Amino acid sequence: MSAVLDIATVSPPAHARARWEIRLGALVLATAFVLAVLSPWVATEQAQLIDLDRRLIAPFSLEHLFGTDQLGRDLASRIIVGLSWSFATAVCATAIAFAIGTLLGLAAARTDSLLARVVRQATALAQSFPVFVLAVSVIALVGNGFIAIATVLGLASWPVFCRVVQAEAASLFTREYVLAARMLQMSRVRLYFMHILPGLASSLSVLLPFHFADMLIAESALSFLGVGAPLGEATWGNMLQESRSYLWSAPWLMLVPATAIVTLVIAANLLGDGLRRRHA
């Protein structure tokens, strides 16, 4: 009994852990956002400046914190420029998936309509195709670039939000306060904005960071395979692809962008996990 009490005393409460995860994840993501916004003014020139006399300088030198690549370009500057591309692509793809999935999920939550049945069938059909394979196929046809990648990833991943919104909204429509509002002839628009959407806020706030992390990984993977960002663009996926020939002679060319990707993914997952614990 005393051992159980000791463990309970030492272990932090769940809400304290959730608060720590939310703060740390939000801090890292906010810092990344600021760097992404400021990248055109603080890193663009150094990221593209070729100096063969300074090629493959190891990290932690006086002039180059993360070292230089095979063309003598500053890796720290390229990481910041790549952050602006990857961060913006993941945010836009998540926003597109969120908007489409939420609207269709709300439509599918009403089980007494033809539209709901059509949306459910479309969702099941869309989920039968792997998101990454579908994205690679479409981008190979329409071409790469920021708009193409963000749009394709968003259009390929909306069923994730649709399923969650459909299940949660269907449950909300059975709640007493929603039934009472419908009996009082509350308009459908007002019903959604006053009762349904606020009820979905906790689930969607948890899902958004996780989906952002998935889109970040997908964008980097597409660029690594050569079907994402244009070749030569300072993106994390391109940097990983270019580092393959120098894996043993200059491992920092791979470690620096890989660490950047892992850091943002962990931060997003910490934020999502903290929000999930807080709403549990």
Secondary structure, 3 states (H helix, E strand, C coil): CHHHHHHHHHCCCHHHHHHHHHHHHHHHHHHHHHHHHHHHHHCHHHHHCCCHHHCCCCCCCCCCCCCECCCCCEHHHHHHHHHHHHHHHHHHHHHHHHHHHHHHHHHHHCCCCHHHHHHHHHHHHHHCCCHHHHHHHHHHHHCCCHHHHHHHHHHHHHHHHHHHHHHHHHHHCCCHHHHHHHHCCCCHHHHHHHHHHHHHHHHHHHHHHHHHHHHHHHHHHHHHHCCCCCCCCCCHHHHHHHHHHHCCCCCHHHHHHHHHHHHHHHHHHHHHHHHHHHHC
